[in-house]
């Protein structure tokens, strides 16, 4: 779902009047493989994070350790709900024709853009939850504001991770917005080609 399409090659193939341009078919198939790998990653995260937090809660001497496991499972459930709802109808084209393949690519691109907002929201929620729990149990004698201002290597790593995550997300979103604009422009051109007496260069 995150694979860039070779739009120029696709444009040339469409002009050659292929029923389904090979580049479009190849890119859609590559996106499908990427979605399956992503799904496998989600399953792995569920097992490691969900199972790990549950095991820690059962073995920990902390009386409220169960809250961490509960929080982890709530975040996991929210992530799965979003993934399943977003990917619904995106696994394969509705028909074996170029228009359906193009429509699928556009819908996948829009789903990726929606996923950036969800990822940002989930990241902030998880970070706030984690930091809040750590602060509550760290027996610190300073305000939470002062604690968050690079008071330790752990806090430094949290801020560095947050900045890196935000930068990566903004870069990915900008790339997907450009890809979506190109796809929509290409689809408009293709629709013109399909009209009698029209060509992509007109």
C-alpha positions as CSV (number, residue, x, y, z in Angstrom):
1,X,0.0,0.0,0.0
2,X,3.0,2.3,0.4
3,X,4.7,1.4,-3.0
4,X,5.2,4.3,-5.4
5,X,3.7,3.8,-8.8
6,X,5.8,4.2,-12.0
7,X,3.4,6.8,-13.4
8,X,5.3,7.7,-16.5
9,X,5.6,4.1,-17.6
10,X,1.9,3.6,-16.8
11,X,1.0,6.6,-18.9
12,X,2.9,5.2,-21.9
13,X,1.4,1.8,-21.5
14,X,-2.1,3.2,-21.4
15,X,-1.4,5.2,-24.6
16,X,-0.5,1.9,-26.2
17,X,-4.1,0.7,-25.5
18,X,-3.3,-2.2,-23.2
19,X,-6.3,-3.6,-21.5
20,X,-4.5,-3.6,-18.2
21,X,-1.1,-1.8,-18.4
22,X,1.6,-4.2,-17.1
23,X,3.1,-1.5,-14.8
24,X,-0.3,-0.9,-13.2
25,X,-0.8,-4.6,-12.7
26,X,2.7,-5.1,-11.3
27,X,2.4,-2.1,-8.9
28,X,-1.0,-3.3,-7.6
29,X,0.4,-6.8,-7.0
30,X,3.4,-5.3,-5.2
31,X,1.1,-3.2,-3.0
32,X,-0.9,-6.3,-2.2
33,X,2.3,-8.1,-1.0
34,X,3.2,-5.1,1.0
35,X,-0.3,-5.2,2.7
36,X,0.2,-8.8,3.6
37,X,3.6,-8.2,5.1
38,X,2.2,-5.3,7.1
39,X,-0.6,-7.5,8.3
40,X,1.9,-10.1,9.4
41,X,3.8,-7.3,11.2
42,X,0.6,-6.3,13.0
43,X,0.1,-9.9,14.2
44,X,3.7,-10.0,15.5
45,X,3.2,-6.8,17.4
46,X,0.0,-8.1,18.9
47,X,1.8,-11.2,20.1
48,X,4.9,-9.5,21.4
49,X,3.3,-6.4,22.9
50,X,0.0,-7.8,24.0
51,X,1.4,-11.1,25.2
52,X,4.5,-9.4,26.8
53,X,2.5,-6.9,28.7
54,X,0.1,-9.5,29.9
55,X,2.9,-11.8,31.1
56,X,4.6,-8.8,32.8
57,X,1.4,-7.9,34.6
58,X,0.9,-11.5,35.9
59,X,4.5,-11.8,37.1
60,X,5.1,-8.2,38.4
61,X,4.8,-7.3,42.0
62,X,3.3,-3.9,41.0
63,X,-0.3,-4.0,42.2
64,X,-1.5,-1.9,39.3
65,X,0.6,-3.6,36.6
66,X,-2.6,-4.8,35.1
67,X,-3.4,-1.3,34.0
68,X,-0.4,-1.4,31.6
69,X,-1.6,-4.6,30.0
70,X,-5.1,-3.3,29.8
71,X,-3.9,-0.1,28.1
72,X,-1.7,-2.1,25.7
73,X,-4.6,-4.2,24.7
74,X,-6.9,-1.2,24.2
75,X,-4.3,0.4,21.9
76,X,-3.9,-2.9,20.0
77,X,-7.7,-3.3,19.7
78,X,-8.0,0.3,18.3
79,X,-5.2,-0.4,15.8
80,X,-6.8,-3.6,14.6
81,X,-10.2,-2.0,14.3
82,X,-8.7,0.8,12.1
83,X,-6.6,-1.6,10.0
84,X,-9.6,-4.0,9.3
85,X,-11.9,-1.1,8.5
86,X,-9.4,0.7,6.3
87,X,-8.3,-2.4,4.4
88,X,-11.8,-3.5,3.7
89,X,-12.2,-3.7,-0.1
90,X,-8.6,-2.9,-0.8
91,X,-7.2,-6.4,-1.2
92,X,-8.1,-6.8,-4.9
93,X,-9.6,-4.8,-7.7
94,X,-13.4,-5.1,-8.2
95,X,-12.9,-6.2,-11.8
96,X,-10.0,-7.3,-14.1
97,X,-9.8,-4.1,-16.1
98,X,-7.6,-1.0,-16.1
99,X,-10.2,1.3,-14.6
100,X,-10.7,-1.0,-11.6
101,X,-6.9,-1.4,-11.0
102,X,-6.5,2.4,-11.2
103,X,-9.5,2.9,-8.8
104,X,-7.9,0.5,-6.3
105,X,-4.5,2.3,-6.5
106,X,-6.3,5.6,-5.7
107,X,-8.3,4.1,-2.8
108,X,-5.1,2.6,-1.4
109,X,-3.3,5.9,-1.6
110,X,-6.2,7.6,0.2
111,X,-6.2,4.9,2.9
112,X,-2.4,5.5,3.4
113,X,-3.1,9.2,4.0
114,X,-5.8,8.4,6.5
115,X,-3.5,6.0,8.2
116,X,-1.0,8.8,8.9
117,X,-3.5,10.7,11.0
118,X,-4.4,7.5,12.9
119,X,-0.7,6.7,13.4
120,X,0.0,10.1,14.8
121,X,-3.0,10.0,17.2
122,X,-2.1,6.5,18.4
123,X,1.6,7.5,18.9
124,X,0.6,10.5,21.0
125,X,-1.9,8.5,23.1
126,X,0.6,5.7,23.7
127,X,3.4,8.1,24.6
128,X,1.2,10.0,27.1
129,X,-0.1,6.8,28.6
130,X,3.4,5.4,29.0
131,X,5.0,8.6,30.4
132,X,2.1,9.1,32.7
133,X,2.5,5.6,34.2
134,X,6.3,6.0,34.5
135,X,6.0,9.4,36.2
136,X,3.4,8.1,38.7
137,X,5.7,5.2,39.8
138,X,9.1,7.0,39.6
139,X,8.7,8.7,43.0
140,X,10.1,11.9,41.5
141,X,10.2,15.2,43.5
142,X,10.0,17.5,40.5
143,X,7.1,18.7,38.4
144,X,6.1,16.7,35.3
145,X,7.0,19.7,33.2
146,X,10.6,19.8,34.5
147,X,10.8,16.0,34.2
148,X,9.9,16.1,30.6
149,X,12.5,18.7,29.7
150,X,15.4,16.3,29.0
151,X,15.8,15.3,32.6
152,X,17.3,11.9,31.8
153,X,18.6,9.8,28.9
154,X,15.2,7.9,28.8
155,X,13.3,11.2,28.3
156,X,15.9,12.3,25.7
157,X,15.2,9.0,23.8
158,X,11.5,9.6,24.0
159,X,11.9,13.1,22.4
160,X,14.3,11.9,19.8
161,X,11.9,9.1,18.8
162,X,9.0,11.5,18.7
163,X,10.8,13.9,16.4
164,X,12.0,11.1,14.2
165,X,8.5,9.6,14.0
166,X,6.9,13.0,13.2
167,X,9.5,13.7,10.5
168,X,9.0,10.3,8.9
169,X,5.3,10.6,9.0
170,X,5.3,14.1,7.4
171,X,7.7,12.9,4.7
172,X,5.5,9.9,4.0
173,X,2.3,12.0,3.9
174,X,3.8,14.5,1.5
175,X,4.9,11.6,-0.8
176,X,1.5,10.1,-0.7
177,X,-0.2,13.4,-1.5
178,X,2.0,13.8,-4.5
179,X,1.2,10.3,-5.6
180,X,-2.5,10.8,-5.2
181,X,-2.5,14.0,-7.2
182,X,-0.6,12.2,-10.0
183,X,-2.9,9.3,-10.0
184,X,-6.0,11.5,-10.1
185,X,-4.5,13.5,-13.0
186,X,-3.5,10.3,-14.8
187,X,-7.0,8.9,-14.4
188,X,-8.5,12.1,-15.8
189,X,-6.2,11.7,-18.8
190,X,-7.1,8.1,-19.2
191,X,-10.8,8.9,-19.2
192,X,-10.1,11.4,-22.0
193,X,-8.3,8.7,-23.9
194,X,-11.3,6.4,-23.6
195,X,-13.5,9.0,-25.2
196,X,-14.0,8.7,-29.0
197,X,-11.6,10.9,-31.0
198,X,-9.6,11.8,-27.9
199,X,-5.9,11.2,-27.0
200,X,-3.9,11.6,-23.8
201,X,-1.9,14.4,-25.4
202,X,-5.0,16.5,-26.4
